[in-house]
Amino acid sequence: MNPIRNARRTSRQAHLNLGGIYVQIERDGQKSEPIRVTVGYAKNFEQDNTGGYYAYRTRAYIINVADYSIDGVLLEPQVGDFILETIDAQVRRFEVDHDTAEPEATHPDAARQEYRINTKEVHN
């Protein structure tokens, strides 16, 4: 067994045991049931066309492959899907996104039972 993989798996399980974070998947106006996930986030900066910089939030969600479904239909993450998360009593929308370095979703585990989904916060 790989000790790094074991540590990541143990950390994820501990986070889920503490209650985890619940989100919903939205595609074409349809929403999933709430599902428990592990989440990481970062604040990024981009330069706009005036030379100024603006900050935006990105989040990476780790979701079990079997949980990424709407109405019992298993889906694969795709650009344009939304992950809805309640933060400070406000529903925030994170669009499945990819940058030039990574695709929108990868499998962080060798068994391919999880998705690591890259998102970018969008404002309504």
Backbone hydrogen bonds, N-H to C=O, Kabsch-Sander energy under -0.5 kcal/mol:
donor,donor_aa,acceptor,acceptor_aa,energy
6,N,2,N,-2.4
7,A,3,P,-2.1
8,R,4,I,-2.3
9,R,5,R,-2.5
10,T,6,N,-2.6
11,S,7,A,-2.4
12,R,8,R,-2.5
13,Q,9,R,-2.4
14,A,10,T,-2.3
15,H,11,S,-2.2
16,L,12,R,-2.4
17,N,13,Q,-2.4
18,L,14,A,-1.3
19,G,16,L,-1.5
20,G,15,H,-1.5
21,I,37,V,-1.6
23,V,35,I,-2.5
24,Q,84,L,-1.7
26,E,82,F,-2.9
27,R,30,Q,-2.5
30,Q,27,R,-2.3
32,S,25,I,-2.3
35,I,23,V,-2.8
37,V,21,I,-2.9
38,T,62,I,-1.9
40,G,60,A,-2.1
42,A,58,T,-2.5
44,N,42,A,-0.5
44,N,56,Y,-3.1
46,E,54,Y,-2.3
48,D,52,G,-3.1
51,G,48,D,-1.7
54,Y,46,E,-2.4
56,Y,44,N,-2.4
58,T,42,A,-2.7
59,R,119,T,-1.1
60,A,40,G,-2.8
61,Y,59,R,-0.5
61,Y,117,I,-2.2
62,I,38,T,-3.2
63,I,61,Y,-0.6
63,I,115,Y,-2.2
65,V,113,Q,-2.6
67,D,64,N,-1.5
68,Y,64,N,-0.8
68,Y,65,V,-1.0
69,S,67,D,-2.1
70,I,73,V,-1.7
73,V,70,I,-1.9
74,L,72,G,-0.6
75,L,68,Y,-2.9
80,G,81,D,-0.5
80,G,96,V,-1.2
81,D,78,Q,-2.3
82,F,26,E,-2.7
83,I,94,F,-3.0
84,L,24,Q,-3.0
84,L,82,F,-0.5
85,E,83,I,-0.6
85,E,92,R,-2.4
86,T,22,Y,-0.6
87,I,85,E,-0.6
87,I,90,Q,-3.0
90,Q,87,I,-1.3
92,R,85,E,-3.5
92,R,90,Q,-0.5
93,R,122,V,-0.7
94,F,83,I,-2.2
94,F,92,R,-0.5
95,E,93,R,-0.5
95,E,120,K,-2.7
96,V,81,D,-2.9
97,D,118,N,-2.8
99,D,102,E,-0.9
106,T,116,R,-1.8
112,R,109,D,-1.5
115,Y,63,I,-3.1
116,R,106,T,-2.9
117,I,61,Y,-3.2
117,I,115,Y,-0.6
118,N,104,E,-2.6
118,N,116,R,-0.5
119,T,59,R,-2.2
120,K,95,E,-1.9
121,E,57,R,-2.4
122,V,93,R,-2.7
